[in-house]
């Protein structure tokens, strides 16, 4: 009897899982798609799936393809059924030599950097290397540019200049940073950090007491006296992002849009008031909700607040202790500072 009851319970469960797989696909999905140069994994997944960040769970990889995240132009994405469940397969056609009439097992070696990216990296490359969120104390304690040659107050690439402060003995290259906006949590008022924008790099030379001669290696704009010097980061720049839902419940806000704008659109970079301490990880996807409008009930006359409306998706691509940077992947309507970010 127990086995019978268990079996009766499992039947609707399996049916529910099968329905969930079916429901994951868009009603207008293609049966097959050939990957084009310039595509991203997110774009391709969005052609097939209602929830693109779930693509790793329903992609079935050809045994000849070792890494499902490395997909190349020319690969064929197909919707098939395996054991009765819908799956997306990745097939890599083998090119025939001139005069060859049949296929034979073979291996193609492809450069990793030719694989399509998860998201458009050109939209975030500068933020991966140029933006930092630091504490006010860290910035104030950092060495700073103090004088240029011949009393110049600005310097550029190739110039030498002088800086003042304590440099690390084993560090020769420093980034030049300019203080931007201070961020506080709009709900709690907690200080979250200061945005420091990188504008160049210098190499440290000889030191006389607390004055150090530096050589400007690169400059994206004019370096001014008073700009701060922070040690160059020794970290791997992420080039592949694997979308996922956060493990913990997230209730965050859009703090700002890169560039100082108030309105947010697709592929804009936004700053988020949650970070490492809240468990946010690179690749986490968050849903954007517009706050419900306040209106007047036409019958009772009382003021009521309408429900929040889902309006887009963002993906975290860099985290700091109390803040994160995210890329807007979808925007069904204009987004704005102070819009909510919740689990997708």
N, C-alpha and C positions, 0 to 999 in steps of 0.2 A: 504493500500500500504506500509506504514512504517513497519507494522508487517511482511508483505511478504518479504520486503527487509532485515529486521533483521533476519528472518528465513533463507533466502538464504545465509546471511553472516555467520550465526552460523554453518551451515552444514559443510563447509570446515574447520571451526575452530575446531569443534569436531573431524573431520577426522584427522586433523593435530595433535591434542592431542593424539588420539588413535595411530597414526603412531609413535609419539614421544615415547609413552610407549613401543610399539613394538621394536622401534629402540634402546631402552635402554638395551635390552637383547642381549647377545652374540649369534652368530649364532650356536655355538657349546654347548649351555647350556644344562644341564641335565634336565629331567622332575622332578626328585626327588633326594634328597640327604639326607643321614642320618648323623647327626653331630657326629664327632669322637672326642675323647679326643686329645687335642693338636691343634685342629682347632682354628681359630680366625674368628670373624665376617667379617673382611676384606677378608680373604681367601675365605670364603663361598660366600660372595657377588660377589667376582671376578669370581667365577665359573659361575654366572648367568648374571651379568650385565656388560655393557660396561663402566659404570661410577659407581664404587662401593660405592662412598661416597653418592650416592643418595638412598641407600637402605632403609632408614626409610620412604621415600615417597611412595614406592611401595610394602612394606611388609604389609600384612594383617594378623593381629594376631588373633589366636583362642580366643574366649571369655573367655576360662578358663585360659589363660595366661595373667596376669596383666601387665607385663613389657616386651615389645618386645626386649629390650636390654639384658635381661637375658635369654640366650639360653644355653641348656645343652646337653652334649653328649647323643645320643639316640633320640633327637628331630628330626622330619622329616620336611625338607624344601621342598615344592612342588610348581611347577608353575601351577597356575589355572587361569581361567577366571571368573571374577566377574562383572556382568553387562556389559559383552563384553570387559572388559579391563583386560590385564594380571596383575596378582598379585602373589607375593610370600607369601605362607602361612606357618605358624609354627604350627605343631601339636605335642602334647606330648602324646605318647601312654601310656595307663594305664596298668600297670602290673597286670595280673590275679593271684589270690591266687591259690594254688594247689587245683585242683578239680573244680574250678569255670568254668562255661561254657558260661557265657555271661557277657558283659560289663555293668557297672552301673556307674552313675555319681560319681566322687570322686575327691579329691584334694590331690596332692602330695606336701609335703613341702620339698624344696630343699635348702641346704645351698647356700647363695649368692656366696661364694668363689669357688663353684664348677662350676659356669657358665663360659662359654668360654669368653675370653677377646676380645676386639675389635682388638687389635694389639698384637704382641708378647711382653708382659710386661718384660720378662727376658732380652730383648735387651735394655731397657731404665730405668730399676729400679735404677741402680747406678746413672744415670743422674738426676732422679727425686729428689734424696736426697743428692747427692754429689757435683753437679756443681752449682755455682752461678755466675751471672754477676753483679758485683758491681762497684761503682765508685772508682777511684784512691784515692779520698779524704776519702771515707769511709774505705778503706783498710788501709791507712796510719794512720788514727786516732784510729784504733782498737788496743787493747792490744796485746802483743806479748810474745812469749816464750823467756826467758832471761837466764835461767841456769837450768841444771839438777843436780841430786845428785852427790856429789864427782866430781864436775866440768865436768861431762859428757856433751857432746854437742848434743847427741841424746838420746831420751827416747822412751819407748813403753808402751803397755798396762800393767797396774798395778803399774807403776812407779809414783813417785811424782816429781814435778818440780816447778819452779818458773816463774811467768809471771809478766810483768810490764805494767802498763797503767790503764785507768779508766774503772772499771767494773760497770755494772748496779746493783743497790742494790737489786732488786727483781729477778735477774736472776742467777741461780746456775749452769746451764749447758751451755757450750760453744762448738762450733765446731772449730776444728783446720783447718785452711785453708792455702794453699800455693799459692802464686801469680803465675799465668801462663801467658797467652798471653794478650797483650793490643790490642783492636780492634778499627779501624777507618773505616769509610765508604769509600770504594774505589772510590766513585764518588764525594762526597762532602768533604771528608777529616775530617768530624766531628768525634770526639771521642765518641765511643758508649759504652765503658765499658771495664772492665778487668775481665778475667776469673779467678775465685778463685776455686781451687780444694780442696774438703774436704778430709782430711787424718786421722781424728780421732775426739774424743770428750774428754773433761775434765770437772771435777767438781771443782768449785771454793771453796777454803777453807779460812783460816785466811789471813788478810791483815795487813802488817806492813808498814806504810807510803804508798808508791806506789808500793810495792812488794807484790804479792799475791801467796800463796801456792796453787797449783792445783794438782789434782789426775787424771792421765790418765785413762779414762774408756775404751776407744776402740782406736785401731790404725790399720789402713789398711797398713801402711808402717811406717818407722822410722820417728818420729817427731823431727824436727831440731829446734835449737835455731833461733829465728827470724820469725818462722811461726806465722801467725796472728790468733787471736781468735775472732770469730763472734758469737753473741747470736744465740742459736738454734732456728730455724724457727718454729713458731707455725702456721702451715698450714696443710690442709688436702692433703695428697698425692693422686692424681687422679689415680684410677684404671680402670675406664671406660671412654672411649673416644668416642664421637659421631661425626663421620666425617661430615663435612659441607663445603660448599664453603664460602669464606670470604664475608662479607656484602659490603665491600668497595673494590675499585680497588687496587690491590697490585702489585708493581713492585719492587721486591727484588732480592738479590744476595746470593749465598752460600759464606759465609765468610771463613769457615774452616771446616775441618772434625775432629771429636773428635779423638785424638791420633796423630794429627800432620801430617796426610797423605794428599796428594794432590788429589788422585783419590777417587771417591765415588762409592760404590756399594749398592745393596739392603740390607736393614736393618742396614746400617751405620747411625750414628748420625751426623747431620751437624748443624752448627751455621748460623743463618740468620740475615741479617742487618736491620730487621724491627721487631717491637714489639708492646707493649700495645698502645703506642701513635698513631700508624698507624691503630689501630683497629683489629690487629690479635688476635684470640682467640684460646684456646686449642681445638684441633679437626679440625681446618681449614686445608683444603687440598690445596696444590699448585702444579701446573704443572712446571716441569723443562724443560727449553729450552737450547739447545746447540747453541752457537753463530754461525751464518753462516760463512763459510770459505771464505776467500778472494782468488779469482782466476783471471786468465786472459782470457778475451774474445778471442776465437780463430779467430774470424773474424775481429773485430775492434782493438784488441790488448790492449784495455783498461782494467784496474783492476776493478773488480766488486765484491760486497759482496753478497753471496748467502743468502736466507732467513734462519732465525733461525729455528731449528728443535726441535720438542717436543721429549723428551728423557726419561721422568719418572715422578713420583709423590712423594711428601713428605707430611707428616702430622705433624703439630705443636703439640708438647706435653708439652711444658713449655714456658711461655712468661716472659720477663722482660720489662723494660720501652722502651729500644731502640733495643733490640735484642730478638731472640727466639731460642729454640732448636727444631729440627725436625727430624723425622725418615723417611728414604728413604723406601717407600713401593713398588715402582716399578722402575726399571732401565733397559730400553731397550738397552742401550749402556753405557759404562763407563761415569760417570758424573765427574765434576771437580769443584774446587774452581773457583768462578766468573761466574758460569753458572747462567742463569736468573731463577727467580721464579715468575710466573704469576698466575692469577686466572685460575682455571682449566676449 
